[in-house]
Amino acid sequence: METNSAIEVQFHCRQCQADIRVTFKSEQFTTLLCPQCDYSYSLMRPTIGEEILLDWEKEAVFQKIRADQTEHDKMELMLLVIKVVELLTWRDEGNGHIRAIETLREWLLLNGVPKALIELLDAKGHEGSSPTERKG
């Protein structure tokens, strides 16, 4: 994440105890040498409270979107169940059962469900293999 505020970091060299200062403007990472003993340091920009707050705000927005999507998915599933129940309760010699299975297949195809599950609900199976076929 980039911020506009500069952050100054100050510390003492591990080798010679010289005072070292570095200012991070927009970079996230820097490498520098101690001015006295040339000991090398690689530093990352420290995270400040404002940046942490922005991260939490982004996370909160993400979780809200995810919750809204879950609620939307639940609503779509409920509507599918209602439609399938309506089709299954038709009194039409089994055509409602076939339409219910076709409706389930279409919904599964549109929602990225594994192909094996869709094939289980295939209403256009071989003669005598359809789960909705009426014996009699």
C-alpha positions, 0 to 999 in steps of 0.5 A, spaced: 500 500 500 502 506 498 501 512 502 503 520 501 506 521 508 513 520 509 516 516 515 523 517 518 526 511 522 532 512 526 536 506 529 544 505 532 548 501 527 549 494 530 557 494 529 559 501 531 553 504 534 553 510 529 546 513 529 543 511 522 537 515 519 532 513 513 526 517 511 521 512 507 517 516 502 513 512 497 518 506 497 516 500 501 523 497 502 530 500 502 537 498 503 543 502 506 550 502 509 552 505 515 556 511 514 561 509 519 563 502 518 559 500 511 555 495 515 549 493 510 541 494 512 535 492 508 529 495 511 522 495 510 517 501 511 514 500 518 506 500 518 503 506 521 496 506 525 493 509 519 495 504 514 493 499 519 486 502 519 485 502 512 487 495 512 481 493 517 476 498 513 478 494 506 477 487 510 470 490 513 468 492 506 470 485 503 467 481 509 460 485 507 460 484 500 462 476 502 456 476 507 451 480 501 453 475 496 452 469 501 445 472 502 444 473 495 446 465 494 441 463 499 436 467 496 437 464 489 437 457 492 431 458 496 427 460 490 430 454 486 427 450 491 420 453 491 420 452 484 422 445 484 417 443 489 412 447 485 414 442 479 414 436 483 407 437 486 404 438 479 399 433 477 401 431 470 403 424 469 410 426 471 412 431 467 413 436 473 418 431 475 422 431 469 421 439 468 424 439 476 430 435 474 431 440 468 430 446 472 435 443 477 440 441 472 440 448 469 441 451 475 447 447 477 450 448 470 449 456 471 452 456 478 458 452 476 457 445 480 461 439 478 459 435 472 458 429 475 452 432 480 449 434 473 449 428 470 446 424 476 440 429 475 440 428 467 433 427 465 434 425 458 437 418 460 437 411 457 430 408 456 428 406 463 433 409 467 430 416 468 428 416 475 422 420 474 419 414 469 412 412 471 412 404 471 405 401 470 
